[in-house]
Amino acid sequence: MTTFIILPLLILAWAIFWVCQFVLLMAQQDDILPGRHDKVLWFIAFLLCPLLTPFAFLLFRKVRLGERTAN
């Protein structure tokens, strides 16, 4: 019984996280992403590997923003 409650909540939480990370990707300025086609490649990664890419992009943003604030 609790599986029917917990599983949809986990799926909903992951979907909200995925959408938030995707929106943050699309809102990034081009100077944040180092390569010419990085936004397109991240977009493809979000579509092809939706379970892992939001976490990878979250780590990328943390490292990238850390570099920008250190300079």
PASEBA-1860 file (N, C-alpha, C; in nm, 3 decimals):
! residues 71
1> MTTFIILP> 0.081/-0.121/0.000/0.000/0.000/0.000/0.085/0.126/0.000 ~ 0.190/0.127/0.082/0.274/0.248/0.087/0.354/0.266/-0.041 ~ 0.379/0.156/-0.114/0.449/0.167/-0.242/0.369/0.250/-0.340 ~ 0.238/0.236/-0.335/0.153/0.312/-0.427/0.151/0.461/-0.394 ~ 0.193/0.495/-0.273/0.200/0.636/-0.234/0.340/0.692/-0.257 ~ 0.442/0.615/-0.219/0.579/0.663/-0.224/0.631/0.671/-0.368 ~ 0.605/0.568/-0.447/0.658/0.566/-0.584/0.610/0.684/-0.669 ~ 0.481/0.717/-0.671/0.440/0.835/-0.749/0.501/0.965/-0.696
9> LLILAWAI> 0.520/0.975/-0.566/0.583/1.094/-0.510/0.729/1.106/-0.553 ~ 0.800/0.993/-0.555/0.939/0.994/-0.602/0.947/1.029/-0.750 ~ 0.858/0.976/-0.828/0.856/1.007/-0.972/0.823/1.155/-0.994 ~ 0.729/1.206/-0.918/0.694/1.347/-0.928/0.810/1.437/-0.886 ~ 0.879/1.401/-0.779/0.995/1.479/-0.733/1.105/1.477/-0.837 ~ 1.132/1.360/-0.897/1.235/1.351/-1.000/1.195/1.433/-1.122 ~ 1.067/1.428/-1.162/1.022/1.503/-1.280/1.036/1.654/-1.257 ~ 1.004/1.699/-1.138/1.020/1.841/-1.106/1.167/1.880/-1.110
17> FWVCQFVL> 1.253/1.795/-1.055/1.398/1.820/-1.057/1.449/1.824/-1.201 ~ 1.403/1.730/-1.285/1.446/1.725/-1.425/1.406/1.853/-1.498 ~ 1.281/1.895/-1.479/1.232/2.016/-1.546/1.310/2.139/-1.498 ~ 1.335/2.149/-1.368/1.410/2.264/-1.316/1.550/2.270/-1.373 ~ 1.618/2.156/-1.379/1.753/2.154/-1.434/1.751/2.185/-1.584 ~ 1.650/2.136/-1.655/1.639/2.163/-1.797/1.615/2.311/-1.823 ~ 1.530/2.372/-1.743/1.503/2.515/-1.757/1.630/2.595/-1.726 ~ 1.703/2.555/-1.624/1.830/2.623/-1.593/1.930/2.609/-1.707
25> LMAQQDDI> 1.932/2.493/-1.772/2.020/2.475/-1.888/1.982/2.572/-1.999 ~ 1.855/2.580/-2.031/1.811/2.666/-2.140/1.828/2.814/-2.107 ~ 1.831/2.848/-1.979/1.846/2.988/-1.939/1.992/3.032/-1.930 ~ 2.086/2.938/-1.942/2.228/2.972/-1.931/2.271/3.060/-2.047 ~ 2.357/3.156/-2.016/2.416/3.237/-2.121/2.528/3.156/-2.187 ~ 2.564/3.194/-2.307/2.663/3.118/-2.381/2.803/3.123/-2.318 ~ 2.834/3.228/-2.242/2.967/3.235/-2.183/2.984/3.140/-2.064 ~ 2.876/3.089/-2.008/2.884/2.991/-1.899/2.929/2.857/-1.954
33> LPGRHDKV> 2.881/2.822/-2.073/2.915/2.696/-2.136/3.039/2.716/-2.223 ~ 3.145/2.638/-2.200/3.273/2.668/-2.266/3.278/2.640/-2.416 ~ 3.204/2.542/-2.465/3.213/2.507/-2.606/3.104/2.571/-2.689 ~ 3.123/2.562/-2.820/3.028/2.624/-2.912/2.894/2.551/-2.914 ~ 2.898/2.419/-2.904/2.776/2.339/-2.915/2.736/2.274/-2.782 ~ 2.782/2.328/-2.673/2.757/2.265/-2.543/2.609/2.260/-2.507 ~ 2.537/2.366/-2.536/2.395/2.367/-2.500/2.319/2.261/-2.579 ~ 2.353/2.244/-2.705/2.289/2.142/-2.787/2.324/2.002/-2.735
41> LWFIAFLL> 2.449/1.983/-2.697/2.491/1.852/-2.645/2.424/1.820/-2.512 ~ 2.413/1.921/-2.425/2.341/1.899/-2.299/2.194/1.867/-2.327 ~ 2.134/1.936/-2.423/1.994/1.910/-2.460/1.976/1.765/-2.504 ~ 2.067/1.718/-2.589/2.060/1.579/-2.636/2.079/1.482/-2.520 ~ 2.172/1.514/-2.430/2.195/1.428/-2.314/2.072/1.423/-2.225 ~ 2.004/1.537/-2.207/1.882/1.539/-2.126/1.775/1.449/-2.187 ~ 1.768/1.444/-2.318/1.667/1.361/-2.383/1.705/1.214/-2.387 ~ 1.833/1.183/-2.407/1.874/1.044/-2.422/1.899/0.973/-2.289
49> CPLLTPFA> 1.938/1.046/-2.189/1.968/0.986/-2.058/1.901/1.067/-1.947 ~ 1.770/1.062/-1.941/1.699/1.152/-1.849/1.718/1.120/-1.701 ~ 1.765/1.002/-1.666/1.781/0.969/-1.525/1.908/1.029/-1.464 ~ 2.015/1.036/-1.541/2.144/1.080/-1.487/2.182/1.223/-1.523 ~ 2.135/1.270/-1.635/2.179/1.401/-1.684/2.146/1.517/-1.591 ~ 2.030/1.522/-1.527/2.006/1.635/-1.436/2.108/1.643/-1.322 ~ 2.151/1.527/-1.271/2.252/1.526/-1.165/2.388/1.568/-1.219 ~ 2.421/1.523/-1.341/2.547/1.563/-1.403/2.548/1.714/-1.429
57> FLLFRKVR> 2.437/1.768/-1.474/2.431/1.912/-1.501/2.437/1.991/-1.371 ~ 2.377/1.939/-1.264/2.386/2.003/-1.133/2.531/2.011/-1.087 ~ 2.606/1.903/-1.101/2.747/1.904/-1.065/2.827/1.998/-1.155 ~ 2.796/1.997/-1.284/2.864/2.087/-1.378/2.843/2.232/-1.339 ~ 2.718/2.267/-1.304/2.690/2.405/-1.264/2.764/2.443/-1.137 ~ 2.770/2.352/-1.039/2.839/2.381/-0.913/2.987/2.406/-0.939 ~ 3.049/2.322/-1.020/3.192/2.339/-1.051/3.214/2.464/-1.134 ~ 3.131/2.485/-1.232/3.148/2.601/-1.323/3.126/2.732/-1.249
65> LGERTAN> 3.024/2.739/-1.165/3.000/2.863/-1.089/3.107/2.882/-0.984 ~ 3.161/2.774/-0.930/3.272/2.784/-0.836/3.395/2.844/-0.901 ~ 3.421/2.806/-1.025/3.536/2.861/-1.100/3.514/3.009/-1.128 ~ 3.392/3.046/-1.163/3.363/3.185/-1.198/3.373/3.277/-1.077 ~ 3.330/3.229/-0.959/3.336/3.314/-0.840/3.478/3.320/-0.785 ~ 3.560/3.220/-0.813/3.698/3.221/-0.765/3.784/3.320/-0.845 ~ 3.746/3.346/-0.968/3.827/3.437/-1.052/3.796/3.580/-1.026
END
